[in-house]
Amino acid sequence: MNTTAPMIEIAAVNKWYGAGFQVLKNCSLSVRRGEVVVVCGPSGSGKSTLIKCVNGLEPVNDGTIKVDGAAVTDPSTKLPSLRAKVGMVFQHFELFPHMNVLENLCIGQEKVLKRGASEARAKAQALLERVGMTAHSHKYPGQLSGGQQQRIAIARALAMDPIAMLFDEPTSALDPEMITEVLDVMVSLAQEGMTMMVVTHEMGFARKVADRVVFMDRGEIVEDTQKQRFFEDPQSDRAKLFLSKILSH
């Protein structure tokens, strides 16, 4: 493993939906190992599409994406194996409703990583303790709050020993009082050195833990800059307008 190479490398990526709508326009960025990059921008700017392209959930029309040196965009790449190494946390949790919390954390370990049941269970219980959910291991997702489900989703992703974590608006479906409990888990991950790419409108989180901020608009990366500069001196009029609206609330 080349420790100096970027963990995530996106180069000249374009994507269309059908023939008429280009959702990503010549997007390029890289994420270093241990770096936290927040991707923000108005609705419909292509943020979620971009992050889903990183682990192949969305195919690209041209350009290249590499994760830890593996080419996501190469047809010969085994995407299930790659996705097992890249944790993905979605807006709507995506937990298995017919499995309890412990089972949700164990199934991927057993089926994909081929861990034994006792090893998977021990890993799951350690992660439940980490996210403050030990007392809920026997419950089903429908018995939990949104914030609790999202913490379980993060623990499930971590159970696969990911080399990087992708977050697609992880707090946007939550009630305001539940947001902090999820962000606290994400902050601790960042502080421990996890490579993270986070699509979010939570500018407080970005201020606290992001190394860089990527601002998108209409499918393009308009700014890719250090956190402090983005908040104190955004270079584009579009980013200035976005910040003036989102920071006024």
SVG drawing of the C-alpha trace seen along z (x, -y; Angstrom):
<svg xmlns="http://www.w3.org/2000/svg" viewBox="-41 -37 45 56">
<polyline fill="none" stroke="black" stroke-width="0.4" points="0.0,0.0 1.3,-3.4 0.8,-5.6 1.6,-8.8 -1.0,-8.3 -4.5,-9.7 -7.0,-7.4 -9.7,-8.7 -8.9,-10.1 -11.6,-11.5 -10.3,-12.7 -12.3,-14.4 -15.6,-12.6 -18.7,-13.3 -22.1,-11.7 -25.3,-12.1 -28.9,-11.0 -30.2,-10.1 -29.1,-12.2 -30.1,-15.6 -29.1,-16.1 -25.5,-16.2 -25.4,-15.8 -21.5,-15.8 -19.3,-18.0 -15.6,-17.4 -15.3,-16.8 -11.8,-16.2 -10.7,-16.0 -8.6,-13.9 -8.8,-12.9 -5.6,-12.1 -5.4,-9.3 -6.8,-10.5 -8.3,-13.6 -11.9,-14.8 -13.5,-16.4 -16.9,-18.0 -18.9,-18.3 -21.6,-21.0 -23.8,-23.0 -27.4,-23.7 -29.9,-20.9 -29.4,-19.3 -25.8,-20.3 -24.6,-16.7 -23.1,-16.1 -24.9,-12.8 -24.3,-11.5 -20.6,-12.2 -20.2,-10.4 -22.2,-7.4 -19.8,-7.2 -16.9,-6.8 -17.9,-3.2 -19.6,-2.4 -23.2,-2.7 -23.6,-5.2 -21.6,-4.5 -19.8,-7.4 -19.8,-8.1 -16.2,-9.1 -13.3,-9.9 -11.6,-7.8 -12.1,-7.1 -9.6,-5.3 -10.0,-4.2 -6.7,-3.0 -5.3,-2.5 -8.2,-0.3 -9.9,-1.7 -13.6,-1.9 -14.3,-2.8 -12.4,0.2 -15.0,2.8 -12.7,5.6 -12.7,4.3 -14.8,6.4 -17.1,3.7 -18.5,5.9 -15.0,6.4 -14.2,2.7 -17.5,1.7 -16.6,4.0 -13.6,1.8 -15.5,-1.6 -18.1,-2.3 -21.2,-4.0 -23.8,-5.7 -27.0,-6.9 -29.6,-9.5 -32.3,-6.9 -30.2,-4.3 -30.8,-1.3 -30.9,1.2 -32.5,4.6 -35.9,4.2 -36.4,7.9 -33.1,8.2 -32.4,6.9 -29.5,4.5 -27.0,7.2 -27.9,9.2 -27.6,6.1 -24.0,5.7 -23.1,9.3 -24.4,10.3 -21.9,8.4 -19.0,9.6 -20.1,13.2 -21.2,13.2 -18.5,10.9 -15.6,11.0 -16.2,14.7 -15.8,14.1 -17.1,16.7 -20.3,15.9 -18.6,15.4 -15.9,13.1 -18.6,11.1 -20.7,10.8 -17.8,9.6 -16.9,7.0 -20.6,5.9 -20.9,5.5 -17.7,3.5 -19.0,1.1 -22.4,0.8 -20.7,-0.3 -18.7,-2.8 -21.8,-4.5 -23.7,-4.2 -26.2,-1.6 -25.4,1.5 -28.7,1.5 -30.6,1.7 -28.8,4.7 -31.9,6.9 -34.3,4.3 -35.4,4.0 -34.8,0.8 -38.5,-0.1 -38.3,-0.3 -35.5,-2.9 -35.5,-6.6 -33.9,-8.0 -30.8,-9.1 -30.4,-5.7 -30.9,-4.0 -28.2,-6.2 -25.7,-5.4 -26.4,-1.7 -25.8,-2.3 -22.4,-3.9 -21.5,-1.0 -22.6,1.5 -20.2,-0.2 -17.4,-0.2 -17.9,3.5 -16.4,4.1 -13.1,2.5 -13.3,-0.2 -10.3,-2.0 -12.5,-5.1 -16.1,-6.2 -18.6,-8.0 -21.5,-9.8 -24.4,-10.9 -26.3,-13.6 -26.4,-11.4 -28.4,-13.9 -30.9,-15.3 -33.7,-12.9 -33.3,-13.4 -35.2,-15.6 -33.0,-18.5 -32.6,-17.0 -31.2,-13.7 -28.6,-15.4 -26.0,-16.0 -25.9,-12.3 -25.0,-11.3 -22.5,-14.1 -20.8,-13.3 -20.0,-9.8 -18.7,-11.3 -16.5,-13.8 -14.9,-11.0 -14.2,-9.0 -12.6,-12.1 -10.5,-12.7 -9.3,-9.0 -7.9,-9.6 -10.6,-7.9 -10.6,-9.1 -14.0,-10.6 -15.9,-12.2 -19.1,-13.8 -22.0,-15.3 -23.7,-17.6 -25.4,-20.9 -24.1,-20.8 -21.7,-23.7 -20.9,-23.4 -19.6,-19.9 -17.6,-21.2 -16.1,-24.0 -15.2,-21.6 -13.5,-18.7 -13.2,-19.2 -9.8,-19.6 -11.2,-20.8 -14.5,-22.0 -15.6,-21.2 -18.5,-23.4 -20.6,-22.2 -23.1,-23.9 -24.9,-22.6 -22.7,-19.5 -19.4,-21.3 -16.8,-21.7 -16.8,-25.4 -14.4,-25.6 -12.0,-23.1 -10.2,-24.8 -9.1,-24.7 -11.9,-24.9 -10.8,-28.3 -10.5,-30.0 -13.9,-28.7 -15.7,-30.1 -13.7,-33.4 -13.1,-34.2 -15.0,-32.1 -13.8,-32.8 -17.0,-32.5 -20.1,-34.6 -22.2,-31.3 -20.4,-30.1 -20.8,-33.5 -24.5,-33.4 -24.8,-29.8 -23.0,-30.6 -25.0,-33.8 -28.2,-31.8 -27.1,-28.7 -25.2,-30.5 -28.0,-33.0 -30.2,-30.3"/>
</svg>
